Amino acid sequence: MNTATAIPSHPFRIHNYRAFWAARLCMTLSQYSMMLIIGWQTYNIARADGMSVGDASGQLAMIGLLQFVPLFVLTPFSGLAADRFDRRSLARITVGLQLLCAAALAFATYHGHIDLWIIFSVAVLLGVARAFSGPALSSLAPNLVPKQILPNAIALSSISWQSGMIIGPALGGYLYVSGEWIPYAASAGLFVLTIVLLSLIGKVPQPARSTGRPLKQVREGLAYVVHNKMVLGSITLDLFAVFLAGATALFPVFARDILEVGSRGLSQLAMAPAIGAAIVALWFSFRPLKNNVGLKMLLAVAAFGGATIVFGFSRWMPLSLAMLVIVGAADMFSVYIRQSLIQLHTPDEKRGRVSAVSQMTISASNEFGDFFSGSLAFLIGPVAAVVVGGAGAIATVAAWTKLFPVLRNTKTFDPPRDLLD
């Protein structure tokens, strides 16, 4: 065999992909480490100002809303940007903006000037940055490897993102114990490393730039999602399930006023889903999922909702942690399947825009889900909010099984043949 044309057997044998994978992991670790501490500081400042548990939960809702609005408004256009411009440069610029946010929070916290106005302002800027970074990075991954190993590369990229999203809060929680400003400083350092790693990625193929009108191209991306039932069902399943069952935003409430475990307990609550996610990620690295992927994704989301319900009712820290381990494992399981299906069922020239739609729904389920959870906690209490949300996730699985039979009938990750030609 001519080794010059031999196809690498694994994505990690490709330099560009290794740099990309590490960059995405560092960036996600930074983002979610920072967000946990932003929530903890917001809740503590509100309680110190004399707000009730419900009113302080409402401030957590505001953090989610302030991030969601710019994401919702800008994401369709950021997907178009990812299809029209150099995705590496776009990613570096957005990471630079997040670096400035982390540095500002570290400076304000270190000097004792942190307040709700500063936190809310940073939340808006983070929403802007993440609106553009998500589609750029998601659509970059498939350009880095040969098509023959693309499914493995997409799965590994999903694992990098999901691992950072769940391990990041745990990292931030433990660093906070050493000093309130340290998690922000660590996030800033990780953002610097992310920029360095992105700069190590060599020139990669970019889809031919369309000459059509921008708004028309945005509509084309949305139309593709709507008409592809596999993509639409996968995206909206996550949207509604995580939107309803997002307990993460209320961790500060549970740590301080329900389980009464303080900042160390907050770190443990954040670490528990990371453990579950890490176990699943490690398992998939040795035993990739091959059969009945659609049905298993639905079952994983149902398990996510069930564990969330038990967590909401629990007053015993070991049980709460055990349920969060299951939450993290189930979330990783479903994300691994969903992201692989979405990327593999989307042509490259539309990946940026379809990734943007996926990003927008993830934002709706996470950031706007935080707003929903905080608002519901304000209205009916944090425990009832978590329990109702978990039940809603299970109901979503039941509904989507009927509405999108293609999901339960999907056996493998194999994409349509015309996308591999």
BAPA-277252 format. One record per residue (C-alpha): residue in three letters; y, x, z. Coordinates in nm, 3 decimals, always signed. Each point is the difference from the previous one (the first is absolute). Last residue first. Layout:
    aa        c2        c1        c3
   Ala         Y         X         Z
...
//
This chain:
    aa        c2        c1        c3
   Asp    +1.044    -2.027    -0.237
   Leu    -0.019    -0.047    +0.376
   Leu    +0.234    -0.298    +0.017
   Asp    -0.180    -0.173    -0.290
   Arg    -0.329    +0.008    +0.191
   Pro    +0.128    -0.219    +0.279
   Pro    -0.018    +0.186    +0.331
   Asp    -0.323    +0.084    +0.188
   Phe    +0.068    -0.036    +0.373
   Thr    -0.325    -0.189    +0.055
   Lys    -0.137    -0.348    +0.084
   Thr    +0.295    -0.233    -0.043
   Asn    -0.123    -0.356    +0.063
   Arg    +0.182    -0.049    +0.332
   Leu    +0.328    +0.109    -0.157
   Val    -0.046    -0.183    -0.331
   Pro    -0.040    -0.323    +0.199
   Phe    +0.377    +0.011    +0.064
   Leu    +0.112    -0.338    +0.142
   Lys    -0.322    -0.076    +0.190
   Thr    -0.057    +0.336    +0.167
   Trp    +0.379    +0.023    +0.030
   Ala    +0.008    -0.308    +0.226
   Ala    -0.271    +0.122    +0.236
   Val    +0.156    +0.347    +0.018
   Thr    +0.341    -0.152    +0.073
   Ala    -0.146    -0.211    +0.282
   Ile    -0.130    +0.320    +0.160
   Ala    +0.346    +0.156    -0.025
   Gly    +0.160    -0.312    +0.149
   Ala    -0.231    +0.016    +0.301
   Gly    +0.119    +0.355    +0.061
   Gly    +0.362    -0.111    -0.026
   Val    -0.048    -0.287    +0.245
   Val    -0.148    +0.243    +0.252
   Val    +0.278    +0.257    -0.044
   Ala    +0.281    -0.256    +0.031
   Ala    -0.168    -0.171    +0.298
   Val    -0.002    +0.330    +0.186
   Pro    +0.357    +0.092    -0.095
   Gly    +0.163    -0.326    +0.113
   Ile    +0.055    -0.332    -0.182
   Leu    +0.349    +0.031    -0.155
   Phe    +0.098    +0.364    +0.057
   Ala    -0.357    +0.110    -0.070
   Leu    +0.020    -0.194    -0.328
   Ser    +0.321    +0.184    -0.087
   Gly    -0.153    +0.337    +0.083
   Ser    -0.313    -0.079    -0.200
   Phe    +0.199    -0.128    -0.299
   Phe    +0.238    +0.298    +0.001
   Asp    -0.296    +0.236    +0.027
   Gly    -0.161    -0.188    -0.288
   Phe    +0.322    +0.058    -0.193
   Glu    -0.059    +0.372    +0.054
   Asn    -0.379    +0.000    -0.039
   Ser    -0.118    -0.295    -0.211
   Ala    +0.320    -0.026    -0.204
   Ser    +0.011    +0.378    -0.037
   Ile    -0.360    +0.001    -0.117
   Thr    +0.093    -0.280    -0.240
   Met    +0.291    +0.203    -0.137
   Gln    -0.215    +0.312    -0.028
   Ser    -0.260    -0.193    -0.200
   Val    +0.277    -0.125    -0.229
   Ala    +0.127    +0.357    -0.028
   Ser    -0.351    +0.126    -0.074
   Val    -0.009    -0.254    -0.285
   Arg    +0.332    +0.135    -0.129
   Gly    -0.101    +0.364    +0.026
   Arg    -0.349    -0.065    -0.136
   Lys    +0.121    -0.181    -0.312
   Glu    -0.022    +0.287    -0.251
   Asp    -0.316    +0.120    +0.175
   Pro    -0.200    -0.318    -0.061
   Thr    -0.095    -0.196    +0.316
   His    -0.351    -0.101    +0.109
   Leu    -0.085    +0.340    +0.146
   Gln    +0.316    +0.015    +0.209
   Ile    -0.042    -0.348    +0.147
   Leu    -0.375    +0.033    +0.065
   Ser    +0.036    +0.336    +0.173
   Gln    +0.291    -0.123    +0.211
   Arg    -0.195    -0.306    +0.114
   Ile    -0.327    +0.174    +0.084
   Tyr    +0.145    +0.278    +0.215
   Val    +0.250    -0.247    +0.146
   Ser    -0.280    -0.233    +0.115
   Phe    -0.199    +0.270    +0.179
   Met    +0.308    +0.163    +0.149
   Asp    +0.109    -0.335    +0.145
   Ala    -0.346    -0.072    +0.138
   Ala    -0.018    +0.338    +0.172
   Gly    +0.352    -0.031    +0.141
   Val    -0.060    -0.350    +0.138
   Ile    -0.338    +0.106    +0.138
   Val    +0.163    +0.287    +0.190
   Leu    +0.266    -0.249    +0.112
   Met    -0.269    -0.220    +0.150
   Ala    -0.142    +0.290    +0.197
   Leu    +0.347    +0.093    +0.129
   Ser    +0.063    -0.352    +0.127
   Leu    -0.342    -0.007    +0.164
   Pro    +0.069    +0.331    +0.178
   Met    +0.350    -0.123    +0.106
   Trp    -0.114    -0.322    +0.166
   Arg    +0.244    -0.291    -0.042
   Ser    -0.151    -0.115    -0.329
   Phe    +0.105    -0.326    -0.170
   Gly    +0.200    +0.161    -0.281
   Phe    -0.258    +0.274    -0.052
   Val    -0.271    -0.266    -0.043
   Ile    +0.204    -0.172    -0.271
   Thr    +0.073    +0.329    -0.180
   Ala    -0.372    +0.082    -0.005
   Gly    -0.068    -0.327    -0.180
   Gly    +0.277    +0.053    -0.255
   Phe    -0.114    +0.350    -0.098
   Ala    -0.361    -0.122    -0.014
   Ala    +0.111    -0.263    -0.253
   Val    +0.179    +0.271    -0.201
   Ala    -0.319    +0.208    -0.002
   Leu    -0.206    -0.299    -0.115
   Leu    +0.231    -0.054    -0.297
   Met    -0.016    +0.368    -0.099
   Lys    -0.380    -0.006    +0.032
   Leu    -0.019    -0.295    -0.240
   Gly    +0.209    +0.186    -0.257
   Val    -0.185    +0.332    +0.029
   Asn    -0.348    -0.142    -0.051
   Asn    -0.135    +0.347    -0.084
   Lys    +0.137    +0.353    -0.028
   Leu    +0.174    +0.115    +0.319
   Pro    +0.025    +0.376    +0.024
   Arg    -0.240    +0.158    +0.252
   Phe    +0.123    +0.345    +0.102
   Ser    +0.377    -0.050    -0.021
   Phe    -0.057    -0.369    +0.066
   Trp    -0.139    +0.074    +0.347
   Leu    +0.290    +0.229    +0.085
   Ala    +0.250    -0.269    -0.102
   Val    -0.186    -0.261    +0.207
   Ile    -0.002    +0.219    +0.309
   Ala    +0.364    +0.099    -0.051
   Ala    +0.109    -0.364    -0.028
   Gly    -0.171    -0.094    +0.325
   Ile    +0.150    +0.297    +0.182
   Ala    +0.344    -0.070    -0.143
   Pro    -0.021    -0.362    +0.116
   Ala    -0.040    +0.130    +0.357
   Met    +0.277    +0.263    -0.015
   Ala    +0.289    -0.249    +0.001
   Leu    -0.134    -0.178    +0.307
   Gln    -0.060    +0.337    +0.162
   Ser    +0.356    +0.114    -0.068
   Leu    +0.134    -0.327    +0.142
   Gly    -0.215    +0.062    +0.308
   Arg    +0.175    +0.331    +0.047
   Ser    +0.336    -0.176    -0.042
   Gly    -0.072    -0.257    +0.267
   Val    -0.337    -0.159    +0.086
   Glu    +0.115    -0.344    +0.117
   Leu    -0.261    -0.193    -0.204
   Ile    +0.248    -0.285    -0.050
   Asp    +0.353    +0.132    +0.066
   Arg    +0.034    +0.362    -0.111
   Ala    -0.294    +0.076    -0.227
   Phe    -0.040    -0.356    -0.132
   Val    +0.370    -0.030    -0.087
   Pro    +0.016    +0.348    -0.154
   Phe    -0.314    -0.081    -0.205
   Leu    +0.167    -0.312    -0.144
   Ala    +0.070    +0.146    -0.345
   Thr    -0.364    +0.110    -0.026
   Ala    -0.137    -0.354    +0.043
   Gly    +0.037    -0.091    -0.367
   Ala    -0.245    -0.288    -0.047
   Leu    +0.205    -0.239    -0.213
   Phe    +0.157    +0.248    -0.240
   Val    -0.321    +0.205    +0.004
   Ala    -0.205    -0.293    -0.133
   Phe    +0.268    -0.147    -0.228
   Leu    +0.099    +0.308    -0.196
   Asp    -0.341    +0.168    +0.012
   Leu    -0.161    -0.294    -0.177
   Thr    +0.304    -0.021    -0.229
   Ile    -0.059    +0.345    -0.150
   Ser    -0.376    -0.037    -0.050
   Gly    +0.029    -0.350    -0.151
   Leu    +0.278    +0.100    -0.239
   Val    -0.179    +0.315    -0.117
   Met    -0.332    -0.175    -0.063
   Lys    +0.172    -0.309    -0.140
   Asn    +0.184    +0.201    -0.266
   His    +0.249    -0.257    -0.129
   Val    +0.244    +0.018    +0.292
   Val    -0.015    +0.380    +0.026
   Tyr    +0.063    +0.047    -0.371
   Ala    +0.289    -0.248    +0.009
   Leu    +0.168    +0.195    +0.282
   Gly    -0.019    +0.321    -0.202
   Glu    +0.128    -0.171    -0.315
   Arg    +0.285    -0.156    +0.198
   Val    +0.114    +0.347    +0.110
   Gln    -0.018    +0.113    -0.363
   Lys    +0.219    -0.291    -0.108
   Leu    +0.252    +0.082    +0.270
   Pro    +0.016    +0.361    -0.117
   Arg    +0.054    -0.082    -0.370
   Gly    -0.262    +0.150    -0.226
   Thr    +0.003    +0.361    -0.115
   Ser    -0.318    +0.083    +0.185
   Arg    -0.043    +0.355    +0.124
   Ala    -0.336    +0.144    -0.100
   Pro    -0.218    +0.040    +0.305
   Gln    +0.054    +0.325    +0.190
   Pro    -0.261    +0.278    -0.005
   Val    +0.033    +0.257    +0.281
   Lys    +0.210    +0.313    +0.041
   Gly    -0.109    +0.201    +0.301
   Ile    -0.025    -0.127    +0.356
   Leu    +0.121    +0.271    +0.239
   Ser    +0.338    -0.173    +0.038
   Leu    -0.176    -0.301    +0.152
   Leu    -0.147    +0.231    +0.264
   Val    +0.340    +0.144    +0.090
   Ile    +0.156    -0.348    +0.022
   Thr    -0.283    -0.116    +0.228
   Leu    +0.042    +0.305    +0.223
   Val    +0.366    -0.091    +0.050
   Phe    -0.106    -0.358    +0.080
   Leu    -0.248    +0.136    +0.254
   Gly    +0.276    +0.195    +0.172
   Ala    +0.222    -0.308    +0.017
   Ser    -0.289    -0.198    +0.147
   Ala    -0.049    +0.268    +0.266
   Ala    +0.370    -0.020    +0.088
   Tyr    -0.026    -0.378    +0.026
   Pro    -0.307    +0.023    +0.221
   Ile    +0.178    +0.261    +0.221
   Trp    +0.310    -0.205    +0.083
   Glu    -0.154    -0.196    +0.290
   Gly    -0.162    +0.307    +0.150
   Ser    -0.354    +0.099    +0.096
   Val    -0.120    -0.361    +0.037
   Tyr    +0.155    -0.076    -0.339
   Leu    -0.237    +0.248    -0.163
   Tyr    -0.295    -0.215    +0.106
   Gly    +0.148    -0.317    -0.144
   Gly    +0.112    +0.162    -0.324
   Leu    -0.345    +0.139    -0.072
   Ala    -0.162    -0.336    +0.073
   Pro    +0.250    -0.172    -0.227
   Gly    -0.082    +0.244    -0.282
   Ile    -0.380    -0.039    +0.027
   Ile    +0.012    -0.354    -0.140
   Met    +0.232    +0.038    -0.298
   Gly    -0.110    +0.358    -0.059
   Ser    -0.364    -0.104    -0.026
   Gln    +0.091    -0.290    -0.231
   Trp    +0.196    +0.220    -0.239
   Ser    -0.255    +0.281    -0.015
   Ile    -0.291    -0.247    -0.027
   Ser    +0.169    -0.176    -0.290
   Ser    +0.049    +0.332    -0.175
   Leu    -0.368    +0.081    +0.056
   Ala    -0.102    -0.332    -0.154
   Ile    +0.230    +0.054    -0.296
   Ala    -0.139    +0.350    -0.058
   Asn    -0.361    -0.124    +0.022
   Pro    +0.069    -0.272    -0.256
   Leu    +0.180    +0.249    -0.230
   Ile    -0.291    +0.243    -0.025
   Gln    -0.083    -0.068    -0.366
   Lys    +0.361    -0.079    -0.084
   Pro    +0.100    +0.361    +0.051
   Val    +0.229    +0.066    +0.298
   Leu    +0.373    +0.020    +0.075
   Asn    +0.135    -0.299    -0.191
   Pro    -0.192    -0.252    +0.216
   Ala    +0.187    +0.119    +0.312
   Leu    +0.355    -0.037    -0.136
   Ser    +0.002    -0.383    -0.002
   Ser    -0.045    -0.022    +0.375
   Leu    +0.253    +0.279    +0.065
   Ala    +0.285    -0.145    -0.205
   Pro    -0.077    -0.359    +0.104
   Gly    +0.021    +0.083    +0.372
   Ser    +0.295    +0.242    -0.008
   Phe    +0.250    -0.243    -0.155
   Ala    -0.010    -0.292    +0.246
   Arg    -0.075    +0.249    +0.278
   Ala    +0.341    +0.158    -0.031
   Val    +0.191    -0.330    +0.002
   Gly    -0.195    -0.135    +0.298
   Leu    +0.057    +0.324    +0.186
   Leu    +0.373    -0.036    -0.058
   Val    -0.004    -0.353    +0.146
   Ala    -0.196    +0.111    +0.307
   Val    +0.245    +0.287    +0.053
   Ser    +0.285    -0.248    +0.040
   Phe    -0.202    -0.212    +0.246
   Ile    -0.079    +0.306    +0.213
   Ile    +0.362    +0.114    +0.009
   Trp    +0.124    -0.346    +0.101
   Leu    -0.276    -0.040    +0.260
   Asp    +0.105    +0.311    +0.190
   Ile    -0.076    +0.373    +0.010
   His    +0.282    +0.218    +0.133
   Gly    -0.201    +0.191    +0.260
   His    +0.050    +0.340    -0.162
   Tyr    -0.369    +0.047    -0.084
   Thr    -0.030    -0.362    -0.116
   Ala    +0.297    +0.021    -0.237
   Phe    -0.115    +0.332    -0.149
   Ala    -0.363    -0.109    -0.043
   Leu    +0.109    -0.330    -0.155
   Ala    +0.230    +0.178    -0.247
   Ala    -0.270    +0.254    -0.091
   Ala    -0.252    -0.277    -0.068
   Cys    +0.246    -0.187    -0.223
   Leu    +0.094    +0.317    -0.191
   Leu    -0.369    +0.073    -0.065
   Gln    -0.045    -0.356    -0.125
   Leu    +0.270    +0.062    -0.260
   Gly    -0.172    +0.325    -0.105
   Val    -0.330    -0.185    -0.036
   Thr    +0.173    -0.233    -0.245
   Ile    +0.131    +0.287    -0.210
   Arg    -0.336    +0.180    -0.004
   Ala    -0.185    -0.315    -0.114
   Leu    +0.237    -0.060    -0.290
   Ser    -0.037    +0.362    -0.106
   Arg    -0.380    -0.023    -0.003
   Arg    +0.001    -0.336    -0.182
   Asp    +0.203    +0.136    -0.290
   Phe    +0.179    -0.305    -0.138
   Arg    -0.081    -0.320    -0.194
   Asp    -0.316    -0.142    +0.162
   Ala    +0.101    +0.093    +0.356
   Ala    +0.349    -0.139    -0.068
   Leu    -0.156    -0.332    -0.108
   Gly    -0.186    -0.010    +0.330
   Ser    +0.326    +0.072    +0.181
   Phe    +0.152    -0.299    -0.180
   Pro    -0.262    -0.242    +0.136
   Thr    +0.029    +0.168    +0.343
   Leu    +0.377    -0.028    +0.042
   Val    +0.055    -0.349    +0.141
   Phe    -0.318    -0.028    +0.207
   Leu    +0.022    +0.354    +0.135
   Pro    +0.370    -0.041    +0.078
   Val    -0.076    -0.323    +0.196
   Phe    -0.319    +0.122    +0.170
   Gln    +0.145    +0.285    +0.200
   Leu    +0.271    -0.211    +0.164
   Leu    -0.250    -0.282    +0.059
   Gly    -0.251    +0.219    +0.180
   Ile    +0.262    +0.148    +0.231
   Met    +0.137    -0.351    +0.067
   Ala    -0.343    -0.120    +0.117
   Leu    -0.005    +0.282    +0.254
   Gln    +0.333    -0.135    +0.126
   Gly    -0.162    -0.342    +0.032
   Ser    -0.264    +0.150    +0.226
   Ala    +0.289    +0.097    +0.231
   Asp    +0.106    -0.366    +0.010
   Gly    -0.353    -0.113    +0.086
   Val    -0.055    +0.263    +0.268
   Ser    +0.340    -0.087    +0.150
   Met    +0.312    +0.204    -0.074
   Gly    +0.176    +0.184    +0.283
   Asp    +0.144    +0.294    -0.193
   Ala    -0.290    +0.213    +0.123
   Arg    -0.236    -0.247    -0.169
   Ala    +0.184    +0.040    -0.333
   Ile    +0.010    +0.379    +0.028
   Asn    -0.372    +0.005    +0.083
   Tyr    -0.091    -0.223    -0.293
   Thr    +0.206    +0.201    -0.249
   Gln    -0.129    +0.332    +0.134
   Trp    -0.362    -0.111    -0.036
   Gly    +0.057    -0.142    -0.349
   Ile    +0.176    +0.313    -0.125
   Ile    -0.274    +0.205    +0.165
   Leu    -0.271    -0.181    -0.194
   Met    +0.201    +0.023    -0.323
   Met    +0.041    +0.378    +0.023
   Ser    -0.372    +0.066    +0.025
   Tyr    -0.046    -0.245    -0.284
   Gln    +0.228    +0.178    -0.241
   Ser    -0.094    +0.356    +0.093
   Leu    -0.375    -0.057    -0.027
   Thr    +0.059    -0.173    -0.333
   Met    +0.196    +0.295    -0.136
   Cys    -0.250    +0.258    +0.119
   Leu    -0.295    -0.191    -0.149
   Arg    +0.178    -0.054    -0.330
   Ala    +0.086    +0.369    -0.026
   Ala    -0.356    +0.107    +0.084
   Trp    -0.144    -0.223    -0.271
   Phe    +0.260    +0.110    -0.257
   Ala    -0.056    +0.371    +0.066
   Arg    -0.378    -0.043    -0.027
   Tyr    +0.044    -0.205    -0.318
   Asn    +0.210    +0.263    -0.170
   His    -0.246    +0.274    +0.090
   Ile    -0.309    -0.176    -0.139
   Arg    -0.328    +0.073    +0.181
   Phe    +0.100    -0.265    +0.254
   Pro    -0.053    -0.265    -0.269
   His    -0.377    +0.074    -0.014
   Ser    -0.244    +0.103    -0.274
   Pro    +0.264    +0.167    -0.213
   Ile    -0.053    -0.071    -0.374
   Ala    -0.109    +0.304    -0.196
   Thr    +0.231    +0.089    -0.289
   Ala    +0.059    +0.365    +0.087
   Thr    -0.348    +0.020    +0.147
   Asn    -0.155    -0.039    -0.344
   Met    -0.349    -0.120    +0.076
//
